[in-house]
Amino acid sequence: MAQQIAEKFLKDSAEKSFDQNHREIIHNNIDKYNNAFEHAKDKFFDLENSKKKANIIKWKAIEHVDRYLLDFESNFTKRGGKVIWANDAKEALDEIEKIIEEHEAKLVVKSKSMATEEIGLNKFLEKQGVEAIETDLGEFIIQLLGQKPYHIVTPAMHLSLADIAQLFHDKYEMPLDATAEQLTHKARELLREKYTQADIGITGANFLIADTGSIAITENEGNARLTTTFPKVHIAVAGIEKVIPNLQDVDLFWPLLASHGTGQNLTVYNSILSGPRQSRENDGPEEMYVILLDNGRSNLLAEKEQRQGLYCIRCGSCLNVCPVYQNIGGHTYNTTYQGPIGSLIAPHLQGVKNFKHLSQASTLCGKCTEVCPVGIDIHNMLLLNRRDAVETNQVASTEKSTWKKFTYVVKRRKLMDFFGGKFKNFFLRYFFKKAWGTHRDLPQMADKSFSKQWKEQEKNGG
């Protein structure tokens, strides 16, 4: 199973890397992001200091996550909210099913949520005979295509305007030359009536605010506000790592998330929800649930060195700068969270055995670490994942044996110099040609090593 997953990753990576159309679309979209991000980060008086402060706050939150989650639960329930603890995806889905059955719900509207993607909520609801509609435009497009999100922030990044126009033409008979504005208007027209008809609204949460018992949601389209306002029941699904200590912390995290996520100073709509509608309020749900999802996060929390992976605020900036992601794309990873941060956390959330290969999908250039708004040392964490895979015997015995022999030879200069260039080139062609790929030429080793040439030069009085 693990071998098949790794082989599929390599096969899909090879195909995507040389798909010229795919590369043009991705590079074009990432270039737009880069330009916006350059302007957004200039708005910070001292960006590096802001990142250090965010790192300290997240460190504090994760090191004391048990306390802050209990604070959140206590403060949220005081205002009539209900908190559900879910150890894994199955428990979360079972609890959602109970709520749906209790309210005899037939239609659910959803705003963008990676946590619900993680637990496979849409497929689950479909099996239960419940219609679930994604209301974020990118997620709506992906749902129509029957695909998974391509990117943490921009799920339809891999599609061109022509691709989307073709989709709307096939589904809704829109003209093939429809503009982005016309396509958006059509989507809005289709979704508006769903809000008023929906029995339940389901969202994620960007942050769980412990001292007020609130969830914070940031968005650009207003769909999350409609999702949390019109239906009588609101369910928020959030990972336990989303907790932050104080309301004041949002003042730092929202601009960091906006600038690094979409290149904005602040996203258009930012909401803080602290429970169901109160007696003095005019709108909001009659009932509100927050499902606190573990689903493997405790495994990562138990890793003292790698637990900083839980600091992630899902901005997606590490994906945008990663040379590997830019070439192989998001779907290739076959995980909910892609790119460098996905490669870091997926082995802990979904099992080292099946996803250890993702930690190898990195050049270790350090761009992900450099851009991270909360200072996660991502590329070094990937090295630690590699180390752990070896130490826990999760790699093939042949691989361990090969590297052991290789290490023995390269640490002994006499052995390195004993073999000439012809033998070394034969060795590379025989053992590494397949791994090196068909699109690159193997490096040619010199007839004599530098060390040997240097000694000969000295001997000849050079």
C-alpha positions as CSV (number, residue, x, y, z in Angstrom):
1,M,0.0,0.0,0.0
2,A,2.7,2.5,1.0
3,Q,4.8,1.5,-2.0
4,Q,1.8,2.1,-4.3
5,I,1.1,5.5,-2.9
6,A,4.7,6.6,-3.3
7,E,4.9,5.2,-6.8
8,K,1.7,7.0,-7.8
9,F,3.2,10.2,-6.4
10,L,6.3,9.8,-8.6
11,K,4.2,9.0,-11.6
12,D,1.8,11.9,-11.2
13,S,4.7,14.2,-10.5
14,A,6.5,13.3,-13.7
15,E,3.4,13.9,-15.7
16,K,2.5,17.3,-14.2
17,S,6.1,18.5,-14.3
18,F,6.1,18.3,-18.1
19,D,2.5,19.5,-18.7
20,Q,3.2,22.9,-20.3
21,N,-0.4,24.1,-20.0
22,H,-0.5,23.3,-16.3
23,R,2.8,25.1,-15.6
24,E,1.7,28.2,-17.5
25,I,-1.5,28.5,-15.5
26,I,0.2,27.9,-12.2
27,H,3.1,30.2,-12.8
28,N,0.7,33.0,-14.0
29,N,-1.5,32.7,-10.9
30,I,1.5,32.5,-8.5
31,D,3.1,35.6,-10.3
32,K,-0.1,37.5,-9.5
33,Y,0.1,36.4,-5.9
34,N,3.8,37.4,-5.7
35,N,3.1,40.9,-6.9
36,A,0.2,41.4,-4.5
37,F,2.3,39.9,-1.6
38,E,5.2,42.3,-2.2
39,H,2.8,45.3,-1.8
40,A,1.0,43.8,1.2
41,K,4.1,43.0,3.3
42,D,5.3,46.6,2.9
43,K,2.4,47.7,5.0
44,F,4.0,46.1,8.1
45,F,6.2,48.4,10.0
46,D,8.4,45.5,11.0
47,L,7.3,42.2,9.3
48,E,10.0,40.1,10.9
49,N,9.1,41.3,14.4
50,S,5.4,40.5,13.7
51,K,6.3,37.0,12.6
52,K,8.4,36.5,15.7
53,K,5.5,37.7,17.9
54,A,3.1,35.4,16.1
55,N,5.5,32.5,16.6
56,I,5.6,33.1,20.3
57,I,1.9,33.3,20.6
58,K,1.4,30.1,18.7
59,W,4.1,28.4,20.8
60,K,2.3,29.5,23.9
61,A,-1.1,28.2,22.6
62,I,0.2,24.8,21.5
63,E,2.3,24.2,24.6
64,H,-0.8,24.8,26.7
65,V,-3.4,23.7,24.2
66,D,-5.3,21.6,26.7
67,R,-5.9,24.7,29.0
68,Y,-6.8,27.0,26.2
69,L,-9.3,24.6,24.6
70,L,-11.0,24.2,28.0
71,D,-11.2,27.9,28.4
72,F,-12.7,28.2,24.9
73,E,-15.3,25.5,25.7
74,S,-16.2,27.2,29.0
75,N,-16.6,30.6,27.5
76,F,-18.5,29.4,24.4
77,T,-21.0,27.3,26.3
78,K,-21.8,30.2,28.6
79,R,-23.4,31.9,25.6
80,G,-25.4,28.8,24.7
81,G,-23.0,27.2,22.3
82,K,-22.3,23.5,22.3
83,V,-18.8,22.0,22.0
84,I,-18.2,18.5,20.6
85,W,-14.8,16.8,20.9
86,A,-13.9,14.5,18.1
87,N,-10.9,12.2,18.2
88,D,-11.0,11.3,14.6
89,A,-12.9,11.9,11.3
90,K,-15.4,9.1,12.1
91,E,-16.4,10.7,15.4
92,A,-16.8,14.1,13.8
93,L,-19.0,12.7,11.0
94,D,-21.1,10.7,13.5
95,E,-21.8,13.8,15.5
96,I,-22.7,15.8,12.4
97,E,-25.1,13.0,11.3
98,K,-26.8,13.2,14.7
99,I,-27.3,16.9,14.4
100,I,-28.7,16.5,10.8
101,E,-31.1,13.7,11.9
102,E,-32.3,15.8,14.9
103,H,-33.2,18.7,12.7
104,E,-34.3,16.5,9.7
105,A,-32.0,18.5,7.5
106,K,-32.1,18.0,3.7
107,L,-29.9,20.9,2.5
108,V,-26.6,22.1,3.9
109,V,-24.6,25.1,2.8
110,K,-20.9,25.2,3.4
111,S,-18.3,27.9,3.4
112,K,-14.6,27.1,2.7
113,S,-13.2,24.7,5.2
114,M,-10.1,22.5,5.0
115,A,-11.2,20.7,8.1
116,T,-14.4,19.4,6.5
117,E,-12.4,18.5,3.5
118,E,-10.1,16.5,5.8
119,I,-12.9,14.4,7.2
120,G,-14.5,13.9,3.8
121,L,-17.8,15.6,4.8
122,N,-19.2,16.1,1.3
123,K,-19.1,12.5,0.3
124,F,-20.5,11.5,3.7
125,L,-23.5,13.8,3.4
126,E,-24.1,12.6,-0.2
127,K,-24.3,9.0,1.1
128,Q,-26.8,10.2,3.7
129,G,-29.0,11.7,1.1
130,V,-28.3,15.3,2.2
131,E,-27.5,17.9,-0.4
132,A,-24.4,19.8,0.4
133,I,-23.5,23.0,-1.5
134,E,-20.1,24.7,-1.4
135,T,-20.6,28.4,-1.4
136,D,-17.0,29.6,-1.8
137,L,-16.7,30.3,-5.6
138,G,-13.5,28.3,-5.9
139,E,-14.9,25.4,-3.9
140,F,-18.1,25.5,-5.8
141,I,-16.2,25.1,-9.1
142,I,-14.2,22.2,-7.7
143,Q,-17.4,20.6,-6.4
144,L,-18.9,20.8,-9.9
145,L,-15.8,19.1,-11.4
146,G,-15.8,16.4,-8.7
147,Q,-12.3,17.3,-7.7
148,K,-10.4,18.0,-4.5
149,P,-9.0,21.4,-3.7
150,Y,-5.7,22.1,-5.5
151,H,-4.4,24.7,-3.0
152,I,-5.1,25.5,0.7
153,V,-6.3,29.0,-0.1
154,T,-7.2,29.0,-3.9
155,P,-8.8,25.6,-4.6
156,A,-9.2,26.2,-8.3
157,M,-5.8,27.7,-9.0
158,H,-5.0,25.1,-11.7
159,L,-8.0,26.2,-13.9
160,S,-7.9,28.9,-16.5
161,L,-10.8,31.2,-17.3
162,A,-11.5,29.1,-20.4
163,D,-11.7,25.9,-18.3
164,I,-14.2,27.5,-16.0
165,A,-16.2,28.9,-18.9
166,Q,-16.3,25.4,-20.4
167,L,-17.6,24.0,-17.1
168,F,-20.4,26.6,-16.8
169,H,-21.2,26.0,-20.5
170,D,-21.6,22.3,-19.9
171,K,-23.6,22.7,-16.7
172,Y,-25.6,25.8,-17.2
173,E,-25.4,26.6,-20.9
174,M,-23.3,29.8,-20.4
175,P,-21.5,31.1,-23.5
176,L,-18.0,29.9,-23.9
177,D,-16.7,33.5,-24.1
178,A,-18.3,34.5,-20.8
179,T,-16.2,36.9,-18.7
180,A,-15.1,36.3,-15.2
181,E,-17.8,38.8,-14.0
182,Q,-20.5,36.9,-15.9
183,L,-19.5,33.6,-14.5
184,T,-19.4,35.0,-11.0
185,H,-22.8,36.5,-11.4
186,K,-24.2,33.1,-12.5
187,A,-22.7,31.4,-9.5
188,R,-24.1,34.0,-7.2
189,E,-27.5,33.6,-8.8
190,L,-27.4,29.8,-8.3
191,L,-26.2,30.1,-4.7
192,R,-28.4,32.8,-3.3
193,E,-31.5,30.8,-3.1
194,K,-29.7,28.0,-1.4
195,Y,-28.9,30.1,1.6
196,T,-32.6,30.8,2.4
197,Q,-33.5,27.2,1.8
198,A,-30.7,25.6,3.8
199,D,-31.4,23.8,7.1
200,I,-27.8,23.9,8.4
201,G,-24.8,26.0,7.6
202,I,-21.3,24.4,8.1
203,T,-18.1,26.4,8.3
204,G,-14.5,26.0,9.5
205,A,-12.8,28.5,11.8
206,N,-9.5,30.4,11.2
207,F,-9.1,30.8,14.9
208,L,-10.6,29.7,18.2
209,I,-10.4,32.5,20.7
210,A,-10.0,31.1,24.2
211,D,-10.7,34.1,26.4
212,T,-14.0,35.0,24.7
213,G,-15.1,31.6,23.5
214,S,-15.4,32.8,19.9
215,I,-14.5,31.6,16.5
216,A,-12.9,33.9,13.9
217,I,-13.6,33.5,10.2
218,T,-11.9,35.5,7.5
219,E,-13.1,35.5,3.8
220,N,-13.5,37.7,0.7
221,E,-16.9,36.8,-0.7
222,G,-19.3,37.1,2.2
223,N,-20.5,33.5,1.7
224,A,-19.4,32.6,5.2
225,R,-21.6,35.3,6.8
226,L,-24.6,34.1,4.8
227,T,-23.8,30.5,5.7
228,T,-23.7,31.4,9.4
229,T,-26.7,33.7,9.4
230,F,-29.6,32.3,7.3
231,P,-29.7,28.6,8.5
232,K,-31.2,27.9,11.9
233,V,-28.2,25.7,12.8
234,H,-24.5,26.5,12.4
235,I,-21.8,23.9,12.8
236,A,-18.1,24.9,12.8
237,V,-15.5,22.2,12.4
238,A,-12.0,23.3,13.6
239,G,-8.7,21.6,14.3
240,I,-7.6,21.8,18.0
241,E,-4.5,23.7,16.8
242,K,-6.6,26.7,15.8
243,V,-6.9,28.0,19.4
244,I,-5.2,31.3,20.3
245,P,-5.2,32.8,23.8
246,N,-6.8,36.2,23.5
247,L,-9.1,38.3,21.3
248,Q,-6.2,40.9,21.0
249,D,-4.2,38.2,19.1
250,V,-6.5,38.5,16.2
251,D,-5.2,42.0,15.6
252,L,-1.9,40.4,14.6
253,F,-3.0,37.2,13.0
254,W,-5.7,38.6,10.6
255,P,-3.3,40.9,8.7
256,L,-0.6,38.2,8.6
257,L,-3.1,35.7,7.2
258,A,-4.4,38.2,4.7
259,S,-1.0,39.4,3.4
260,H,0.5,35.9,3.2
261,G,-2.6,34.2,2.0
262,T,-3.9,36.5,-0.7
263,G,-1.6,39.6,-0.8
264,Q,-4.2,41.8,0.9
265,N,-3.8,44.2,3.8
266,L,-7.0,42.6,5.3
267,T,-9.6,40.3,3.8
268,V,-12.9,41.8,3.0
269,Y,-15.1,40.1,5.6
270,N,-13.8,39.3,9.0
271,S,-16.3,37.8,11.5
272,I,-16.1,36.9,15.2
273,L,-18.9,34.5,16.3
274,S,-19.5,33.8,20.0
275,G,-22.5,31.4,20.0
276,P,-26.0,31.2,18.8
277,R,-28.4,34.2,18.4
278,Q,-28.9,35.9,21.8
279,S,-32.3,37.3,22.9
280,R,-31.3,40.9,22.1
281,E,-29.9,40.0,18.6
282,N,-31.9,40.1,15.3
283,D,-30.0,37.5,13.3
284,G,-27.8,34.4,13.6
285,P,-28.5,30.7,14.1
286,E,-30.8,29.3,16.8
287,E,-28.2,26.7,17.6
288,M,-24.4,26.7,17.2
289,Y,-22.0,23.8,17.5
290,V,-18.2,23.8,17.4
291,I,-16.6,20.4,16.7
292,L,-13.0,20.3,18.0
293,L,-11.2,17.9,15.7
294,D,-8.1,16.0,16.7
295,N,-7.7,13.5,13.9
296,G,-4.0,12.8,14.4
297,R,-3.0,16.2,15.7
298,S,-2.2,14.7,19.1
299,N,0.4,12.6,17.2
300,L,2.1,15.7,16.0
301,L,1.8,17.4,19.4
302,A,3.6,14.4,21.0
303,E,6.6,15.1,18.7
304,K,8.5,17.8,20.7
305,E,10.7,18.8,17.7
306,Q,8.0,18.8,15.0
307,R,5.0,20.0,16.9
308,Q,5.6,23.5,15.6
309,G,3.8,22.2,12.5
310,L,0.7,22.9,14.5
311,Y,1.4,26.6,14.5
312,C,0.3,26.7,10.8
313,I,-2.5,29.3,10.1
314,R,-3.2,27.8,6.6
315,C,-2.1,30.9,4.6
316,G,-0.7,28.8,1.8
317,S,2.4,31.0,1.3
318,C,4.8,28.1,1.6
319,L,3.1,26.5,-1.4
320,N,3.4,29.6,-3.5
321,V,7.2,29.8,-3.1
322,C,7.9,26.1,-3.2
323,P,9.7,25.0,-6.5
324,V,8.4,21.5,-6.1
325,Y,4.8,22.5,-5.7
326,Q,5.1,24.9,-8.6
327,N,6.0,22.1,-10.8
328,I,4.0,19.1,-9.6
329,G,0.9,20.9,-8.5
330,G,-1.5,20.2,-5.6
331,H,-3.4,17.1,-6.5
332,T,-0.2,15.1,-6.9
333,Y,0.3,15.1,-3.1
334,N,-3.0,13.1,-2.6
335,T,-3.5,14.7,0.8
336,T,-5.8,17.4,2.2
337,Y,-2.9,19.8,2.9
338,Q,-0.4,20.1,0.0
339,G,3.1,21.6,-0.4
340,P,5.8,22.0,2.2
341,I,3.4,22.2,5.2
342,G,1.4,19.2,3.9
343,S,4.6,17.3,3.6
344,L,5.4,18.2,7.2
345,I,2.1,17.3,8.8
346,A,0.6,14.6,6.6
347,P,2.8,11.8,7.9
348,H,1.7,12.6,11.4
349,L,-1.9,13.1,10.6
350,Q,-2.3,10.2,8.2
351,G,0.5,7.9,9.0
352,V,4.2,7.9,8.5
353,K,4.2,4.6,6.6
354,N,2.0,5.8,3.8
355,F,3.2,9.4,3.5
356,K,6.9,9.4,4.5
357,H,7.8,10.0,0.8
358,L,6.4,13.5,1.0
359,S,9.2,14.6,3.3
360,Q,11.5,13.7,0.4
361,A,9.6,16.0,-1.9
362,S,11.6,19.0,-1.1
363,T,14.8,20.7,-2.3
364,L,15.4,22.0,1.3
365,C,16.0,25.4,-0.2
366,G,14.4,27.0,2.8
367,K,12.0,29.4,1.0
368,C,9.0,27.9,2.9
369,T,10.7,28.7,6.2
370,E,11.6,32.2,5.0
371,V,8.1,33.1,4.0
372,C,6.1,31.4,6.9
373,P,4.2,34.2,8.8
374,V,4.4,32.2,12.1
375,G,8.1,31.2,11.8
376,I,7.7,27.4,11.3
377,D,11.1,25.9,10.5
378,I,9.5,23.8,7.8
379,H,12.5,22.6,5.8
380,N,14.3,21.4,8.9
381,M,11.2,19.7,10.1
382,L,11.1,17.8,6.9
383,L,14.6,16.6,7.7
384,L,13.5,15.4,11.1
385,N,10.6,13.5,9.4
386,R,13.2,11.8,7.2
387,R,15.2,10.9,10.2
388,D,12.3,9.5,12.1
389,A,11.3,7.4,9.2
390,V,14.7,5.8,9.2
391,E,14.9,5.3,12.9
392,T,11.5,3.7,13.1
393,N,12.4,1.3,10.2
394,Q,9.8,2.8,7.8
395,V,12.2,2.7,4.9
396,A,13.1,-0.3,2.8
397,S,16.0,-2.4,4.0
398,T,17.6,-2.1,0.5
399,E,17.6,1.7,0.8
400,K,19.2,1.6,4.3
401,S,21.8,-0.9,3.1
402,T,22.6,1.2,0.0
403,W,23.1,4.4,2.0
404,K,25.2,2.6,4.6
405,K,27.6,1.3,2.0
406,F,27.6,4.7,0.3
407,T,28.4,6.5,3.6
408,Y,31.2,4.0,4.2
409,V,32.9,4.7,0.9
410,V,32.5,8.5,0.8
411,K,34.0,8.8,4.3
412,R,37.2,7.1,3.1
413,R,39.2,9.2,0.7
414,K,41.4,6.3,-0.3
415,L,38.4,4.4,-1.6
416,M,37.0,7.4,-3.4
417,D,40.3,7.9,-5.2
418,F,40.8,4.2,-5.9
419,F,38.0,4.1,-8.3
420,G,38.4,6.1,-11.5
421,G,35.9,8.3,-13.4
422,K,34.8,5.4,-15.8
423,F,33.8,3.2,-12.9
424,K,32.0,6.0,-11.1
425,N,30.0,6.9,-14.2
426,F,29.1,3.3,-14.8
427,F,28.0,3.1,-11.1
428,L,25.8,6.2,-11.6
429,R,24.2,4.9,-14.8
430,Y,23.5,1.5,-13.3
431,F,22.1,2.4,-10.0
432,F,20.7,6.0,-10.4
433,K,19.5,6.3,-14.0
434,K,15.9,5.4,-13.1
435,A,15.8,7.6,-10.0
436,W,17.4,10.5,-12.0
437,G,14.6,10.4,-14.6
438,T,14.5,10.3,-18.4
439,H,14.5,14.1,-18.8
440,R,17.9,14.9,-17.2
441,D,21.4,13.8,-18.1
442,L,23.4,12.2,-15.3
443,P,26.4,14.3,-14.2
444,Q,29.8,13.1,-15.6
445,M,32.4,12.3,-13.1
446,A,36.0,13.5,-13.8
447,D,38.6,10.8,-14.6
448,K,40.5,11.7,-11.5
449,S,39.1,13.2,-8.2
450,F,40.2,16.7,-7.2
451,S,42.1,15.3,-4.3
452,K,44.1,12.9,-6.5
453,Q,44.8,15.7,-9.0
454,W,46.0,18.0,-6.2
455,K,48.4,15.3,-4.8
456,E,49.8,14.7,-8.3
457,Q,50.3,18.4,-8.8
458,E,52.2,18.7,-5.5
459,K,54.3,15.7,-6.3
460,N,55.3,17.2,-9.6
461,G,56.2,20.5,-7.8
462,G,53.3,22.5,-9.1
